């Protein structure tokens, strides 16, 4: 099983990843989150089924931690591509359910700070092109 970073280390590396992509002038940061799966050597969690609740399996007795991953998805090292000199960066952290609120506050701040260098989309161009196509 891979080593997961602490939450503070995760935010430090996430800020560095955003900064690295900003200085290069391009790049994508993929952020994923999912519920941790249980250890197969242990007994699986067994939530009680409730007839009125269609999402009964999302309410386990013991809260499940969340796995948060970040990567730049640079895995193509073929000659002739612009990715050949960039290594893949991949890291993750586990957030316990009792710390989710505080984590997501910091997570949102980190994402907003990382997106500050994005260019605003020019919406006027797209609307004019559509009107010309409709008239033709």
C-alpha positions as CSV (number, residue, x, y, z in Angstrom):
1,X,0.0,0.0,0.0
2,X,1.4,3.4,-0.9
3,X,2.5,5.9,1.7
4,X,0.0,8.8,2.1
5,X,1.1,12.3,3.1
6,X,-0.1,14.1,6.2
7,X,-2.7,16.8,5.4
8,X,-0.2,19.7,5.9
9,X,2.4,18.0,3.7
10,X,-0.4,17.5,1.0
11,X,-1.3,21.2,1.0
12,X,2.4,22.1,0.7
13,X,3.0,19.8,-2.2
14,X,-0.3,20.9,-3.9
15,X,0.7,24.5,-3.7
16,X,4.1,23.6,-5.2
17,X,2.4,21.6,-8.0
18,X,0.1,24.6,-8.9
19,X,3.1,26.9,-8.8
20,X,5.2,24.6,-11.0
21,X,2.4,24.5,-13.6
22,X,2.0,28.3,-13.5
23,X,5.7,28.9,-14.1
24,X,5.7,26.5,-17.0
25,X,2.8,28.4,-18.6
26,X,0.7,25.3,-19.1
27,X,-0.2,22.1,-17.4
28,X,-3.1,20.4,-15.8
29,X,-3.6,19.3,-12.2
30,X,-6.0,16.4,-11.6
31,X,-7.6,16.3,-8.2
32,X,-9.7,13.2,-7.3
33,X,-11.4,12.2,-4.1
34,X,-13.1,9.0,-3.1
35,X,-14.1,7.0,0.0
36,X,-11.4,4.7,1.3
37,X,-12.1,1.0,0.7
38,X,-12.1,-1.3,3.7
39,X,-9.3,-3.7,4.3
40,X,-10.3,-7.1,2.7
41,X,-8.6,-9.0,5.5
42,X,-11.2,-7.5,7.9
43,X,-14.9,-7.9,7.9
44,X,-16.5,-5.5,5.5
45,X,-18.7,-2.7,6.9
46,X,-22.3,-3.7,7.1
47,X,-24.7,-0.7,7.2
48,X,-28.3,-1.5,8.1
49,X,-30.6,-1.3,5.2
50,X,-33.5,1.1,5.5
51,X,-36.5,0.6,3.3
52,X,-37.2,4.4,2.8
53,X,-33.6,5.4,2.1
54,X,-32.3,4.6,-1.4
55,X,-28.7,5.6,-0.3
56,X,-28.6,3.3,2.7
57,X,-25.1,2.1,2.0
58,X,-23.7,5.6,2.2
59,X,-24.4,5.8,6.0
60,X,-22.0,3.3,7.6
61,X,-21.9,2.8,11.4
62,X,-18.2,3.9,11.5
63,X,-17.5,6.9,9.2
64,X,-15.2,6.0,6.3
65,X,-12.1,8.2,5.6
66,X,-11.7,10.0,2.3
67,X,-8.7,9.6,0.0
68,X,-7.6,12.7,-1.9
69,X,-5.2,12.4,-4.8
70,X,-3.4,15.0,-6.9
71,X,-1.4,14.4,-10.0
72,X,-0.1,16.3,-13.1
73,X,-0.8,13.2,-15.3
74,X,2.5,13.5,-17.2
75,X,3.1,9.9,-18.1
76,X,3.9,10.2,-21.8
77,X,7.7,10.1,-22.3
78,X,7.7,9.3,-26.1
79,X,10.3,11.2,-28.1
80,X,8.9,14.2,-29.9
81,X,6.4,15.1,-27.3
82,X,6.5,18.1,-25.1
83,X,6.2,15.9,-22.0
84,X,9.5,14.1,-22.4
85,X,11.3,16.2,-19.8
86,X,8.6,16.3,-17.2
87,X,8.3,13.6,-14.6
88,X,4.9,12.4,-13.3
89,X,4.0,14.0,-9.9
90,X,1.5,12.0,-7.9
91,X,0.7,12.2,-4.2
92,X,-2.3,11.6,-1.8
93,X,-3.6,12.0,1.7
94,X,-6.2,10.4,3.8
95,X,-8.7,12.6,5.6
96,X,-10.6,11.3,8.6
97,X,-14.3,12.0,8.8
98,X,-14.1,14.2,11.9
99,X,-11.6,16.5,10.1
100,X,-13.4,16.9,6.8
101,X,-14.9,20.3,7.3
102,X,-11.5,21.9,8.2
103,X,-9.8,20.0,5.4
104,X,-12.2,21.2,2.7
105,X,-11.9,24.8,3.8
106,X,-8.2,24.7,3.3
107,X,-8.7,22.6,0.1
108,X,-10.9,25.2,-1.4
109,X,-8.5,28.0,-0.6
110,X,-5.6,26.0,-2.1
111,X,-7.6,25.4,-5.3
112,X,-8.7,29.0,-5.6
113,X,-5.0,30.1,-5.2
114,X,-3.9,27.6,-7.8
115,X,-6.5,28.9,-10.3
116,X,-5.6,32.6,-9.9
117,X,-3.4,32.6,-13.0
118,X,-6.1,31.3,-15.3
119,X,-7.2,33.4,-18.2
120,X,-10.8,34.4,-18.4
121,X,-12.8,32.9,-21.2
122,X,-13.7,35.3,-24.0
123,X,-17.5,34.6,-24.3
124,X,-18.1,37.3,-27.0
125,X,-16.2,35.4,-29.7
126,X,-18.2,32.3,-29.3
127,X,-21.6,34.0,-29.4
128,X,-20.7,35.9,-32.6
129,X,-19.6,32.7,-34.3
130,X,-22.9,31.0,-33.4
131,X,-25.0,33.9,-34.7
132,X,-23.1,33.8,-38.0
133,X,-23.7,30.1,-38.3
134,X,-27.4,30.4,-37.6
135,X,-27.8,33.1,-40.3
136,X,-26.1,31.1,-42.9
